[in-house]
Amino acid sequence: MHLQTLVLLLSTGLSSTAQPVIPAGAILNAGSFATPGQPHYGVAQGSVFAVFGTGLGPTTPLQASQYPLPGAQGLAGTSLRLTVGGVSGDALMLYTSASQLLAILPSDTPTGDGTFTVTYQGQTSAPSPVRVVAASFGIFTRSANGRGRAIVQNVQANGDLLLNDLTESAHPGETVVLWGTGLGRVSGDEAAGPLPGPNFNPQIYVGGQFVNAAYAGRSGCCAGVDQISFAIPDNVFGCYVPLAVGTGATGTGNVVGNYATISLTQSGKTCTDSGISSDALTGLDSLGT
């Protein structure tokens, strides 16, 4: 998965021509999209986050296409500045459009409640609240809204990665790779590129069963993006098995993020539930509700 592919997946492509206006609670984890009041709400240090509003950037969306990622200098005239605990800093821009931004929260941003502003073409928004947390993992989903089918890849014997789906189900003992953001802070220059490394010990829940991670850290593809590799446990089957990740960050307890789903079968690639054919399930799945 490449930087441009990820940014396009997470962005909505909507547009507007208004000046920067940001409602309260409009800065969210780009995987979970958890909103204020939910226990896993907050933007984790070093994670990718989304901002929604109007007049945030150009009517024609633009994404960062190479490293280093822009900070204070902005992307197509858009920059984002945060102040938390009296410390101010600039986010690293990934994507800008009139109604949505994607950026990375630098790992050295203090935790706690603060504010942020968006500046576009010299016009700055009013401050809007932000909550920075040590960790809160958001699973990337196919729907790009924190719900539904998780972005999981099944690892094949030859090393190939196949996107988990109703016709590409995983099996007990098979290793899969889960994509998301928010495992926690890292050291290094995040603007310069990815910083892979197994730095974390998340709690992974597959159909209610706890499994250990074989790898949990930044991906080698994209700054701010995490990947978690783990083996599918025995005796868990279904086309829509619940999948969630807890971070257990120091001082936060076990913060469990959004729930998504994964397709698991005992044998074969095609999943069927309760006698419903895979074709019928695929048709239902395409409806989006």
GINOR-V939604 format. One record per pair of residues at least 24 apart in sequence whose C-alpha atoms are under 8 Angstrom apart, sorted by sequence separation. I is the first residue (numbers start at 0). J is the second residue. D is the distance in whole Angstrom. If there is no record, write none. Layout:
# GINOR-V939604
i->[I I]
j->[J J]
d->[D D]
This chain:
# GINOR-V939604
i->[25 26 68 151 152 193 194 195 208 238 239 25 26 68 83 84 151 152 193 194 237 238 25 83 84 151 193 205 236 237 238 25 83 84 150 151 193 205 236 237 83 84 149 150 193 194 235 236 22 63 83 84 192 193 206 236 21 22 63 83 192 193 205 21 62 63 82 83 20 21 62 81 82 190 238 19 20 61 62 81 82 189 237 238 19 20 60 61 81 182 189 206 207 237 238 18 19 20 60 61 80 81 205 206 207 237 17 18 19 60 79 80 205 206 16 17 18 19 59 60 79 80 204 205 15 16 17 57 58 59 79 204 205 15 56 57 58 78 79 138 139 203 204 55 56 57 77 78 138 139 203 204 16 55 56 77 78 138 139 203 16 55 56 76 77 137 138 181 202 203 14 15 54 55 56 76 77 136 137 180 181 182 201 202 14 53 54 55 56 76 136 137 180 181 201 202 14 52 53 55 76 136 179 180 201 202 14 52 53 135 136 178 179 180 200 201 51 52 134 135 178 179 12 51 83 134 135 178 50 51 134 177 178 49 50 133 134 176 177 49 50 133 176 177 49 176 48 49 175 176 47 48 174 175 47 48 174 175 6 47 48 174 175 46 47 173 174 45 46 172 173 3 45 46 171 172 3 44 45 46 171 172 3 43 44 45 170 171 172 2 42 44 45 55 169 171 44 55 56 171 44 55 171 182 44 54 183 44 168 29 165 106 107 106 106 17 106 16 14 15 13 14 15 10 12 13 14 105 13 13 6 12 42 44 6 11 41 42 43 44 10 41 42 43 44 10 40 41 42 43 44 10 41 43 148 42 43 171 42 43 149 168 169 170 171 41 168 169 170 171 6 40 167 168 169 170 39 168 170 164 165 19 163 164 19 91 163 168 169 19 168 18 167 168 166 167 168 19 21 24 26 165 166 167 18 19 20 21 23 24 165 166 19 20 22 23 24 31 32 138 165 18 21 30 31 138 165 30 31 29 30 31 136 28 30 136 29 30 135 136 149 151 135 146 147 148 149 166 32 33 134 145 146 147 148 149 165 30 31 32 134 145 146 147 148 30 31 134 145 30 31 133 165 133 165 133 138 103 135 136 137 138 140 103 134 135 136 137 138 69 135 136 138 68 67 68 66 67 68 66 67 66 10 47 9 46 47 8 46 45 46 44 46 43 45 46 42 43 44 45 43 44 45 43 142 30 30 29 28 28 47 46 47 45 46 39 38 39 39 2 39 1 2 0 1 33 31 31]
j->[49 50 92 175 176 217 218 219 232 262 263 50 51 93 108 109 176 177 218 219 262 263 51 109 110 177 219 231 262 263 264 52 110 111 177 178 220 232 263 264 111 112 177 178 221 222 263 264 51 92 112 113 221 222 235 265 51 52 93 113 222 223 235 52 93 94 113 114 52 53 94 113 114 222 270 52 53 94 95 114 115 222 270 271 53 54 94 95 115 216 223 240 241 271 272 53 54 55 95 96 115 116 240 241 242 272 53 54 55 96 115 116 241 242 53 54 55 56 96 97 116 117 241 242 53 54 55 95 96 97 117 242 243 54 95 96 97 117 118 177 178 242 243 95 96 97 117 118 178 179 243 244 57 96 97 118 119 179 180 244 58 97 98 118 119 179 180 223 244 245 57 58 97 98 99 119 120 179 180 223 224 225 244 245 58 97 98 99 100 120 180 181 224 225 245 246 59 97 98 100 121 181 224 225 246 247 60 98 99 181 182 224 225 226 246 247 98 99 181 182 225 226 60 99 131 182 183 226 99 100 183 226 227 99 100 183 184 226 227 100 101 184 227 228 101 228 101 102 228 229 101 102 228 229 102 103 229 230 62 103 104 230 231 103 104 230 231 103 104 230 231 62 104 105 230 231 63 104 105 106 231 232 64 104 105 106 231 232 233 64 104 106 107 117 231 233 107 118 119 234 108 119 235 246 109 119 248 110 238 101 238 183 184 184 185 97 186 97 96 97 96 97 98 94 96 97 98 189 98 99 93 99 129 131 94 99 129 130 131 132 99 130 131 132 133 100 130 131 132 133 134 101 132 134 239 134 135 263 135 136 242 261 262 263 264 135 262 263 264 265 101 135 262 263 264 265 135 264 266 261 262 117 261 262 118 190 262 267 268 119 268 119 268 269 268 269 270 122 124 127 129 268 269 270 122 123 124 125 127 128 269 270 124 125 127 128 129 136 137 243 270 124 127 136 137 244 271 137 138 137 138 139 244 137 139 245 139 140 245 246 259 261 246 257 258 259 260 277 144 145 246 257 258 259 260 261 277 143 144 145 247 258 259 260 261 144 145 248 259 145 146 248 280 249 281 251 256 222 254 255 256 257 259 223 254 255 256 257 258 190 256 257 259 190 190 191 190 191 192 191 192 192 143 180 143 180 181 143 181 181 182 181 183 181 183 184 181 182 183 184 183 184 185 184 287 179 180 180 180 181 223 223 224 223 224 254 254 255 256 220 257 220 221 220 221 257 256 257]
d->[8 4 6 7 5 7 7 5 8 4 8 6 7 7 7 6 5 7 7 7 6 6 5 6 8 5 6 8 8 5 8 7 7 7 6 6 6 8 5 6 6 7 8 6 5 7 7 5 8 7 6 7 7 4 6 7 7 7 5 4 5 7 8 5 6 6 6 7 6 7 4 7 5 7 6 7 5 6 6 6 6 6 7 7 6 6 7 5 4 7 8 5 7 7 6 6 4 7 6 7 5 7 7 5 8 6 5 4 5 4 7 5 6 6 7 4 7 8 6 7 6 7 8 5 6 5 8 7 6 8 5 6 7 6 6 5 5 6 6 8 6 8 5 7 5 5 7 5 6 5 6 6 8 6 4 6 7 4 8 5 6 5 7 8 4 5 7 8 6 6 8 6 5 6 8 5 7 7 5 7 8 7 7 5 5 6 6 7 8 5 6 6 5 7 6 6 7 8 5 7 8 4 6 5 5 7 8 5 8 5 5 7 5 8 7 7 6 6 5 6 6 6 7 5 8 5 7 5 6 7 5 5 7 7 5 6 8 6 5 6 7 7 6 6 5 4 6 7 6 7 7 6 7 6 6 6 5 6 7 4 7 4 7 6 6 5 6 6 6 5 6 7 5 8 7 5 7 6 5 8 5 6 6 7 6 4 7 5 7 7 8 5 8 7 7 5 7 7 6 7 6 6 8 6 8 8 8 8 8 8 6 8 8 5 6 8 7 6 6 5 7 5 6 8 7 7 5 7 6 7 7 8 8 7 7 7 7 6 6 6 7 5 5 5 6 8 8 6 6 5 7 8 6 5 8 8 6 8 7 8 8 8 6 6 8 7 5 5 5 7 8 8 8 5 6 6 6 6 6 7 6 7 7 6 7 7 7 8 7 7 5 8 5 6 5 6 6 7 7 8 7 8 4 8 7 6 6 8 6 7 6 6 5 7 7 6 7 8 8 8 5 8 7 8 4 8 8 4 6 7 5 7 7 6 4 7 8 7 7 7 5 7 6 7 8 6 5 7 6 8 6 6 7 5 5 6 7 7 7 6 8 8 6 6 6 7 4 6 7 6 8 6 8 8 7 8 7 8 6 7 6 7 7 6 8 7 5 6 8 7 6 8 7 5 5 7 7 4 8 5 7 6 8 6 6 5 7 7 5 7 8 7 7 5 6 8 7 7 6 5 6 5 7 8 8 6 6 7 8 8 6 5 7 6 7 6 7 6 6 7 8 6 5 6 7 7 7 5]
